[in-house]
Amino acid sequence: MAIFRKIHTSFWSDSFVSELDNDHKLFYIYLMTNERTKQCGVYEITKKQISFDLGYSMDRVSKLLTYFISKNKIRYNEKTNEIALGNWLKYNSSTSPLVQKCINKEFTLVKDTLLIEYVKSMDTQSQEEQEEEQEKEKEKKVNTPVKISFDKSLIFDKNEFKNSFPDWSKEKLKHYYEAAERYSEEGNKYVNWAKAIQGWASKDELQGKLKFNNHTEETETERKIREFKERGF
């Protein structure tokens, strides 16, 4: 179907591959990228053809095939000259209906059906490995302390800021408003800036860094209304 094959970037750092010598690495990559490969991971190729392409003796080809079979990386049928690549579908499968159709069609042409079972079973194992990795990621997220993430800049007018903290004095409002402006200018963002600023203030108070009068200062109008109420008017 395709005139190219994918080799995952993690191939070279794979623990199995890293232990191979140059001949084994070349042979392994050849099996995954030669022009006879199929989308399904099972294809026909003779030892003679491998020998011709790589310049290896027939005896050397047989030994290399035996080695990779012993490591459960491939299967090879001497009678049908078919080879199956383990983990092939892990890196070369697709959710595309066209690709799936191609894979299913190629499976119908495979003579040794045991090779199909082998390829599919290896893919099932890889899915289980992926599920394990997903579970580990979930556990990691659960055990990781939640931090306030950034989403929008700390841009707001003074009235909005004042209304968010009605019990704060002018001195305290001024201090944290200026701090928020500086934080915003540095490119920082919060999902909930009001909650974040409240957190700053609580932390400062606990550490005794800053002390403010928690009562807001009365405006002239508020003072007169209070005095009238106290006089009974």
C-alpha positions as CSV (number, residue, x, y, z in Angstrom):
1,M,0.0,0.0,0.0
2,A,2.7,2.5,1.0
3,I,6.2,3.0,-0.6
4,F,7.6,3.9,2.8
5,R,7.6,2.3,6.3
6,K,7.8,3.9,9.7
7,I,10.6,3.4,12.1
8,H,9.9,4.8,15.5
9,T,12.5,7.2,16.9
10,S,12.7,5.0,20.1
11,F,14.0,2.2,17.9
12,W,17.6,3.1,18.6
13,S,17.2,3.5,22.4
14,D,15.2,0.2,22.7
15,S,17.0,-2.1,25.2
16,F,16.9,-5.0,22.8
17,V,18.2,-3.0,19.8
18,S,20.9,-1.3,21.8
19,E,22.5,-4.7,22.6
20,L,22.7,-5.7,18.9
21,D,25.9,-5.5,16.8
22,N,25.9,-3.7,13.5
23,D,25.0,-6.7,11.4
24,H,22.0,-7.6,13.5
25,K,20.8,-4.0,13.5
26,L,21.1,-3.8,9.7
27,F,19.3,-7.1,9.3
28,Y,16.5,-6.1,11.7
29,I,15.9,-2.7,9.9
30,Y,16.1,-4.5,6.6
31,L,13.3,-6.9,7.6
32,M,11.1,-3.9,8.5
33,T,11.8,-1.7,5.5
34,N,12.6,-3.8,2.4
35,E,10.3,-3.4,-0.6
36,R,8.5,-6.6,0.0
37,T,7.0,-5.7,3.3
38,K,3.3,-5.4,3.7
39,Q,1.0,-3.2,5.7
40,C,-0.2,-6.2,7.7
41,G,3.4,-7.2,8.9
42,V,3.5,-10.5,7.1
43,Y,5.1,-10.9,3.7
44,E,6.9,-13.4,1.4
45,I,10.7,-13.2,1.0
46,T,13.3,-15.9,0.2
47,K,16.6,-16.4,2.0
48,K,18.2,-16.1,-1.4
49,Q,16.6,-12.6,-1.9
50,I,17.8,-11.5,1.6
51,S,21.3,-12.8,0.8
52,F,21.4,-10.9,-2.5
53,D,20.1,-7.6,-1.0
54,L,22.4,-7.5,2.0
55,G,25.4,-9.3,0.5
56,Y,25.3,-12.0,3.2
57,S,25.9,-15.7,2.7
58,M,22.9,-18.0,2.9
59,D,24.4,-19.5,6.0
60,R,24.6,-16.0,7.6
61,V,21.0,-15.2,6.7
62,S,19.8,-18.5,8.3
63,K,21.7,-17.8,11.5
64,L,20.3,-14.2,11.7
65,L,16.8,-15.4,11.1
66,T,17.2,-18.1,13.8
67,Y,18.5,-15.5,16.2
68,F,15.5,-13.1,15.8
69,I,13.1,-16.0,16.0
70,S,14.7,-17.1,19.3
71,K,14.1,-13.6,20.6
72,N,10.5,-13.7,19.6
73,K,10.9,-10.7,17.2
74,I,9.9,-12.6,14.1
75,R,8.4,-15.8,12.7
76,Y,9.5,-17.5,9.5
77,N,7.9,-20.3,7.5
78,E,10.6,-22.2,5.5
79,K,7.9,-23.8,3.2
80,T,5.9,-20.7,2.3
81,N,8.9,-18.3,2.6
82,E,6.7,-16.0,4.7
83,I,8.0,-13.8,7.5
84,A,5.9,-12.2,10.3
85,L,7.2,-9.2,12.2
86,G,6.4,-9.0,15.9
87,N,5.2,-5.5,17.1
88,W,4.7,-4.5,13.5
89,L,1.1,-3.4,14.1
90,K,2.1,-1.5,17.2
91,Y,4.0,1.1,15.1
92,N,2.4,0.6,11.6
93,S,-1.3,0.1,12.3
94,S,-3.8,2.9,11.8
95,T,-7.4,3.7,12.6
96,S,-8.0,4.7,9.0
97,P,-10.7,2.6,7.4
98,L,-8.6,2.4,4.2
99,V,-5.6,1.1,6.1
100,Q,-7.6,-1.4,8.0
101,K,-9.2,-2.6,4.8
102,C,-5.8,-3.0,3.2
103,I,-4.5,-5.0,6.3
104,N,-7.5,-7.3,6.2
105,K,-7.1,-7.9,2.5
106,E,-3.5,-8.7,2.9
107,F,-4.3,-11.2,5.7
108,T,-6.5,-13.2,3.3
109,L,-3.4,-13.7,1.0
110,V,-1.2,-15.1,3.8
111,K,-0.7,-18.8,3.4
112,D,0.4,-19.6,7.0
113,T,-2.4,-18.4,9.1
114,L,-0.4,-19.0,12.3
115,L,1.7,-16.0,11.3
116,I,-1.4,-13.9,11.3
117,E,-2.2,-15.1,14.9
118,Y,1.4,-14.3,15.9
119,V,1.2,-10.7,14.5
120,K,-2.1,-10.0,16.1
121,S,-1.1,-11.5,19.5
122,M,2.0,-9.3,19.5
123,D,-0.2,-6.3,18.9
124,T,-2.5,-7.3,21.7
125,Q,0.5,-7.4,24.1
126,S,1.5,-4.0,23.0
127,Q,-2.0,-2.7,23.7
128,E,-1.7,-4.1,27.2
129,E,1.6,-2.4,27.7
130,Q,0.0,0.9,26.5
131,E,-2.9,0.4,29.0
132,E,-0.3,-0.2,31.8
133,E,1.5,3.1,30.8
134,Q,-1.9,4.9,30.8
135,E,-2.6,3.6,34.3
136,K,0.8,4.8,35.5
137,E,0.2,8.2,34.0
138,K,-3.2,8.4,35.8
139,E,-1.5,7.5,39.1
140,K,1.2,10.1,38.5
141,K,-1.5,12.7,38.0
142,V,-3.3,11.7,41.1
143,N,-0.2,11.9,43.2
144,T,1.0,15.1,41.7
145,P,0.0,18.3,43.7
146,V,-2.5,20.4,41.8
147,K,-1.1,23.7,40.8
148,I,-3.0,26.7,39.6
149,S,-2.5,26.7,35.8
150,F,-2.4,29.8,33.7
151,D,-5.1,30.6,31.2
152,K,-5.8,34.4,31.0
153,S,-3.8,37.4,31.9
154,L,-4.3,39.4,35.1
155,I,-6.0,42.3,33.4
156,F,-8.9,43.9,35.3
157,D,-9.9,47.4,36.3
158,K,-9.6,48.7,39.9
159,N,-13.3,48.6,40.6
160,E,-13.5,44.9,39.6
161,F,-10.5,44.3,41.8
162,K,-11.9,46.2,44.8
163,N,-15.3,44.4,44.5
164,S,-13.5,41.0,44.6
165,F,-12.0,41.9,48.0
166,P,-14.7,44.0,49.7
167,D,-13.1,43.6,53.2
168,W,-9.6,44.7,52.3
169,S,-8.3,48.1,53.2
170,K,-7.1,50.6,50.6
171,E,-3.5,49.9,51.6
172,K,-4.0,46.2,51.1
173,L,-5.9,46.6,47.8
174,K,-3.2,48.9,46.5
175,H,-0.4,46.5,47.4
176,Y,-1.9,43.4,45.8
177,Y,-3.3,45.3,42.8
178,E,0.2,46.5,42.0
179,A,1.7,43.0,42.6
180,A,-0.9,41.5,40.2
181,E,-0.1,44.1,37.6
182,R,3.6,43.3,37.8
183,Y,2.9,39.6,37.7
184,S,0.8,40.1,34.6
185,E,3.4,42.2,32.8
186,E,5.9,39.4,33.2
187,G,3.6,37.2,31.1
188,N,2.0,35.1,33.9
189,K,-1.6,34.0,33.7
190,Y,-4.0,32.4,36.1
191,V,-7.2,30.5,35.5
192,N,-8.7,32.1,38.6
193,W,-6.6,35.2,39.5
194,A,-8.9,36.3,42.4
195,K,-8.3,32.9,44.1
196,A,-4.5,33.2,43.4
197,I,-4.2,36.6,44.9
198,Q,-6.2,35.6,47.9
199,G,-3.7,32.8,48.3
200,W,-0.8,35.3,48.1
201,A,-2.4,37.4,50.9
202,S,-3.1,34.4,53.1
203,K,0.5,33.2,52.7
204,D,1.9,36.6,53.5
205,E,-0.3,36.9,56.6
206,L,0.7,33.4,57.9
207,Q,4.4,34.2,57.4
208,G,3.9,37.6,59.0
209,K,5.5,39.4,56.1
210,L,2.8,42.1,55.7
211,K,0.2,43.5,58.0
212,F,-2.7,45.5,56.9
213,N,-5.8,47.0,58.5
214,N,-8.5,44.6,57.5
215,H,-11.2,47.3,57.6
216,T,-11.8,49.4,54.5
217,E,-11.6,53.2,55.0
218,E,-14.9,55.0,55.0
219,T,-15.7,57.5,52.3
220,E,-17.1,60.9,53.4
221,T,-20.6,59.9,52.4
222,E,-20.4,56.6,54.3
223,R,-19.1,58.5,57.4
224,K,-22.0,60.9,57.3
225,I,-24.6,58.1,56.8
226,R,-23.1,56.2,59.8
227,E,-23.1,59.4,62.0
228,F,-26.8,60.0,61.1
229,K,-27.7,56.5,62.1
230,E,-25.9,56.8,65.4
231,R,-27.8,60.0,66.2
232,G,-31.1,58.2,65.5
233,F,-32.0,60.0,62.3
